[in-house]
Amino acid sequence: MEAEKVKTSGSGMISGVTLCELSGLTDRRHRQLAAEGFFPPPVRGQYQLRAAIAGLFRFYRELQVKRGANLAQKRERKIDNENTLLELEIAEREAQLIATEEMVARLTPACAAMRTRILGSSLGEAERDALLDDLGHLLDDAIKRPVSVAGKKPPANPEAAPEAERKPVG
């Protein structure tokens, strides 16, 4: 197949009609691109061949970059939406778990009843103290935070609290 010859004048100019045939754009769009600075505007319907072709290449490169950026934004939005769905799934699963406060509310009466039985038993003082300590540690482990003495708040760092303050609820 024989390559088509581009109709240009010997002065390095190309007609608007020929540029439209080659680029697939309208003359109006070429004039808009010229106004946007991609290439110089036509003079009597003639464009500078080299500048017009270079400008069209630049226009198409920038268009490609914009489309790529839009694609990246769409991908980012998709990832955000997927993360939101995962967060909702996690929240739904967490609803099956028991909150620490609820666990405390459930365990405190049982531990108080056990404490009362231990104190009312005929065990020796050392055995009672050991059982009460075990009960306190059990409650601590169950709720993963220190148990406070009645009326006192637990320390922020349970290891920093004096031994006397780390006793079971009573």
C-alpha positions, 0 to 999 in steps of 0.5 A: 500500500502506498503511503498518502502524501501530506498536502503541505506547501513548500513553506512548512505549512499545512492547511486546516482541512488536511490537519483535520483529515490527519488528526480526526479533530474538527477545525474548531477543536484545532482552533481551541487547542491553538487558543490553549497554547498547544500550537500557534493559531492558523494564518489564513487557514494554514497551520505551521506543520511542525508546531501543529504536529508537536502540539497535537502530540503534546495534547494527546500525551496530556490527555493520556495522563489525565485519563490515567489520573482519573483511572487512579482516582477511580481505583482509589475510590474502589479501594476506599469502598472495599475498606468501608465494606470490610470495616462494616463487616468487622463491626458486625463481627464485633457485635458478637463480642462482649464489651469489657464493661458488660463482662465486668457487669456479668462477672462482678456479682459472681465474684462477690458471691464467691468472695462472701462464701470464702470469707464465711468459710472455716478456712484458715486465714492464709488459705482464705487470703490465697483464694481471695488473691486467686479470685482477684487474679481470675477477674483481672485476667477475665477483663484484662484490666485491674480490679478496683478496691471498692470506691477506688479507681484502678491505677492506669498501670496496675504494676505501679500500684502498691500490692495492698491496692490490688485486691479483689472487688468486695 
